Amino acid sequence: MSNEKIADWVEAFLVCAGKTTLPISAIESAVTKKFGLNSHDASFVVRNLNQRSKILKARYPFKIHNLAVEVKANFESTPYTALSCLAAALTDEWCRPDLDRPRGIPELFEEIACDAMIKIFGEGAQGLRFGWPSSIGRPREFNDAISWLAEKMNIKVGASYRPPRMKDGGVDVVVWRPFADNKSGFPILLGQVTIEKEYDHKADDIDLRIWSGWLSMDVEPTVVLAVPWTGLDKEQWTRINSRALLLDRIRIASLLPEIMSEEKSYFEKCTDLIRHVRAGLVLDD
């Protein structure tokens, strides 16, 4: 198992530890016991945490000191903690099998990813979950769903045939940034949002040629692939980004606020997810 993946487990371990500060020696000991690493390799796991902290700064729920890791007082309200626990809950070998995984994880991640993608365009950007099933009134029939989406975006429907039984055409989230002139021709993101662990192929789920026949888009959209995972090697990263803009957990958290608003529709779902991981994380074998 890669050091990055083990660092993911350590983040969940820190969430579950119930302490404000843990000595780095205690973290390395837990990693050694859990994964059978030697002390040298265990130290590299802590370095991964430090690297994440440098990238995310205040958005990272932990502070890495020379001899200890501090769990911030507001860590339960950070988007990163929610995303970290989401990934942990999806890793079956880490959580007790007798605890049922919380429902609605794919939809929850789509909501979080949608908020992050909106931040790419900034003020004035709009976005929605296009995936089915829908909680925002999207029609079930794909033909009607495309018409509904075109109306939301204030653009025309394309002339191509739309299979009525298709679910979403590979698009889970749509984000756009209209201009004040209300004219066509504005930036659009079409997002494939997946919790699959093997997701390289998901970068090909959105066919822009087909979508240009369903929606009248004067500017070619950008395809986005959003995943809750970390740790791709350079070759994998380059391969995926040649086909889609990749948003991993680090990038998603970097786009979101430091603290989740309690008014967000998914706030309580994230809180439940954190509780689930606290109750079910297997700390040792």
Buried (B, 14 or more C-beta within 10 A) or exposed (E): EEBBBBBBBBBBBBBBBEEEEBEBEBBBEBBBEBBEBEEEBBBBBBEBBBBBBEEBEEBBBBBBEEEBBBBBEEBBBBBBBBBBBBBBBBBEEBBEEEEEBBEBBBBBBBBBBBBBBBBBBEEEBBBBBBBBEBEEEBBEBBBEBBBBBBEBBEBEBBEEEBEEEBBBBBBBBBBBBBEEEEEBEBBBBBBBBBBEEEBEEBBBBBEEEEBBEBBBBEEEBBBBBBBBBBBBEEEEEEBBEEBBBBBBBBBBBBBBBBEBEEEBEBBEBBBBBBEBBBEBBEEEE
